[in-house]
Amino acid sequence: MSVQSDLGDGRLDPALSAVLSERRQLINLAYRFLGSVADAEDVVQETYARWYAMSPRQREDIASPGGWLTKVASRICLDLLGSARAKREMYVGEWVPEPLPDRMEWFSGRSGGAVDPADRVTLDESVNMAFLIVLESMTPAERVAFILHDVFHYSFAEVAEIVGRTPAACRKLASSARRRMRGQQAPATAAAQRAGIVRDFKQAWESQDIEALIGLLDPDATTITDGGGLVGAQLHPVEGGEQVARFFIDSAGTAPDLTILECKVNGQPGLVLQRDGVALSVLAFDVAGDRIKHIWAVLNPDKLRSWTL
């Protein structure tokens, strides 16, 4: 999006600057709704296009440009969430949200070097992979009401305007979403302990120590791989601690020249598999107590662009 300043001395018009400053908030909002950076960027682009399609007088009459932009972006996301369900039913294999590197990796990982801070997604508990997976189980209306109210702290009256329901109905939607979240989230594990468990997993995997891997995995552990139709990608979840351990031992044998690096995935300890600096897979972990409960392995190249240095 290219916008010219209205001032002649190189300074950005204050009104224009205020509107553009909302970009990071909109990116953060849309990513949490859609689980895709590319889709989030498209939503923000469309939101700004609608803003600039109005006449200057119409824009001046809007008391809160930030509120207007949020409302429009949320409505676009709500529409997209309905169609996204249909697309994901046709997706080859399992669908996992796009994994995000931490801020330093984000800057160095994008093509062209540095990235505008307005394009960064804030990595907090509301974007860890386990949280995003639970969001996928919600209806579009539940997801929008929950994220707007519980994550971004909009009132239910404001949420109602966006969702097109009464504040009382939006309160019920958010309450239902909270129950889903509580029912599926694992008990919290200290950050240092999570990092240590992921590191132990990496070392056991590299040394092909299947007994050590089994010891790190919950007996009911699952692994989901998202290959987007990539040949060789697992189409269905692998279930059971021993089966998951054997899956990783077998997969390491088919690609012995990979480098496994520790990293942050959506703000949590994870691993990235590279060959010659190109990311081939990113692994996100859900740790419950001292065992790994879930592993999400993203192999779809379209979701790994920001991981290639």
Secondary structure, DSSP 8 states (H G I E B T S, - for coil): -----SSSSS---HHHHHHHTTHHHHHHHHHHHHS-HHHHHHHHHHHHHHHHHS-HHHHHT-S-HHHHHHHHHHHHHHHHHHHHHHHHHSSSS---------HHHHHHHSTTS---GGG----SGGGSHHHHHHHHTS-HHHHHHHIIIIIT---HHHHHHHHTS-HHHHHHHHHHHHHHHHHH------HHHHHHHHHHHHHHHHTT-HHHHHHHEEEEEEEEEE-TT-TT--SS-EESHHHHHHHHHHHHHH-TT-EEEEEEETTEEEEEEEETTEEEEEEEEEEETTEEEEEEEE--GGG-GGG--
